């Protein structure tokens, strides 16, 4: 098994996914902004979070499989807000799928979990990016 930087890989996968959808973007890595996307001549700030499929135990010690993403930053685990970015991109690095979510949906959560089927949807990136663009009153690419 090769060692790799999951965060950096997630940024590249996200940028590639955006470009496949016709979204002009650049990886920038500025504080809490990983990617800047240009949509309708407006800059959209994207924070990328990466994870691979893992097993977890819930409070009842029952094991389940899923993806877990941190929605905070820094050593004090501050919650990401609209002040930090516009969109969170949750990247499943084992299959390269991306789930985009407006930052407003996070509401002070420190982490977000997804079951595996979420990242198996065929048009996941296009659907979730379009939903984010509607929330920001921007036009998604055709």
N, C-alpha and C positions, 0 to 999 in steps of 0.2 A: 504494500500500500504506500502510495506517495503522500508526503506531507504537503499541505497547501493551506493558504490563508482563505478560510471560508468567506470572510467578509469581502475581501477583494474579488474573489470568484463571483460572489453574488452581485457585486457592482457591475462586473463585465457581462454577466448573464442578463441583468436588468437592462443595461444600455443596449445590448444586442436585441433584446425583445422589443424595446421601444423603437429601435431603428427598423426592425422587421415590420412594425405597424405603421411606418412612415413618419414617426415622431423624431424631429431633429433634437439631438441631445449631446451632452458632454459630461464625462466623469470629472468632477471638480474637487471633491473632498475638502469642503470648507466647514469646519466645526460640525454642525449637525446636518449638513447638506452633502450628499454624495453625488447626485446627478442634477444637472439643470436641463430642463426640457423647454424648448421653444414652441409654444402652442398659440396660434393666432397672434403672434408677435408679443406674447406675454411670457415671462419666465415662470416656470413651475418648478418648485424646489422639491426634490425627491430624496428621502432618507431610505436607504436600502438595509433590510434586515435579512440575514441568511440562516437557514437551518437545514438539517437533513433528518430523515425519518429516524425516530428513536423510540425506545420503550420508556414509559414513565409509570410511576405508581401514584394513584390518587390518595386522598386522605383515608380511604378505607383499605389501603394497601393493595388495591386491585390494579393489575398491570394492564396498560393499554399502549397502543402505538399512535404516534402523531408527530406533528411538527410544533416546536415551541420557539417563539421569537421574543426577544426582549424589546419592549417599547419604551425603554428609558435610555439615558446616556450618562456618561461620567461615573466617577467612583462613588458618588452619592446617589446614583440611580435616579436622576431627575426625570420626571415624565416628559415626554415629547409633547409639544403643543403647537398651535398655529404660528406662534412666534419663531419656532425652529424650522418648520418645513410645511409643505402643503399636502404631500402625499407620502404614505409609507408603502414601500414595495417589499412584500414578503416573498422571498425567493427560496424555493425548494431546490437546493443545490444538487440533489441526487437525480432529479428529472428535468431541471431547468425551467420549471413552470413558475409564473409570477402572479401573485394576487395583490392588486393595487387597492389601497383603501385611503379615503380622505382622513387626514389627521384628526378632524373633529369627531370621528367615530370612536377614537381610542378612549376618551374620557377618563384620564388619570390612571389607566391600567399600566402596570409595570411589565406585563407579559401578555402574549396572545397565543393561544393554541388553536391548531386546526387538525381535524382528522384527515387521514390520507386521501379519502375520496375528493376533497376540495381541490387538490392539486392534480386530479385526473380529468377534470372537465376540459373538453377539446378547445373551446374558445375563451378560456379563463382570462387571459391577458387582455384581449380585446374588450370583453364584456366589463371587466372591473375597471379598466382604464376609461372606457366610455362613461361609466357611472361617476368616476372621479371628475371627469371633464364637465359633466352636467352640474355637479355640485359646485364647481368653480366657475360656472357660466361660460365655459369655453367650448369650442367645437372640436370633437375628436376627429382624427383622420378617417377618411372613407374606408 
